Amino acid sequence: MFRAVAVLSGANLSGCNGGTQPVAYFGIHGIHDSVLNISSGRSLRDTFVRNNGCTAQSPPEPTQGSLTHITTTYSGCRAGYPVQWAAFDGDHTPSPVDGSSSPNDSRTWTAGAIWTFFSQFPSTTPTSPPPTSPLPISPHPSTPPPTSPLPISPHPSTPPPTTGQPGACTATYREVNPWPGGYQGEVTVVNNGSTAINGWTVGLTLAPGQTINSLWSGANTGATGSITVRNAPYNGTLGASASTAFGYTATGSSATAPNITGCTTL
């Protein structure tokens, strides 16, 4: 899984459609690119604007001859999945320089900007249980998973508690981002009990015409009608009052919200 990408003077090529899962995205493109027109870069950028649930906009771009660049950070994006766009006055090059038209000038600003963008995301191996935030990413702790026969297991550094009764969970739905012919939804799962749970399953009934085509932070059985979603390996363990979430994109109208038929725990 890709946590974040930076694309310099790029475009969708060879029939690629960009996918539907959210990925933190930083696009950089010259306004008079003679190889891949900036309109292609804008189109690729807007794919991730939709996937990441950001608010659509037409960010400002520098004028030709200004030899400058303008960076825009989109608002409204899903937590942990920003979209950033930098347009520069230049041609097809990965190393533009403000105030210079030389394609080989080593004083480019792009390296530092990309490093700053990537540096906002965690990069170390955790030694404690992963967070229960709705981010669809999985840490990879150095300790082995527990030897429970359950097919879904958290990866904590210490064994989960063995006393007390499992908690009870509830699930709530919200629409993240609709578009013509499809939408992005999110379901939040909360442990309402006083003890930890070690797995959960949510039942959903989709409206007629709705079909899930991508789902993250969970594993779904079925894509239309009545489906079930169980936790991913990294977000099944929830302490008392803790929460997590899974998201999905679907085809069909979002006018009718899916019906949550239940939430069960392990």
Beta strands, then each sheet from edge to edge (+ up, - down):
strand 1: 4-8
strand 2: 24-30
strand 3: 69-73
strand 4: 83-88
strand 5: 169-179
strand 6: 182-191
strand 7: 197-198
strand 8: 200-205
strand 9: 211-216
strand 10: 218-221
strand 11: 226-231
strand 12: 237-238
strand 13: 243-251
strand 14: 259-265
sheet 1: 1+ 2+ 4+ 3-
sheet 2: 5+ 6- 13+ 9-
sheet 3: 7+ 12-
sheet 4: 10+ 11- 8+ 14-
end
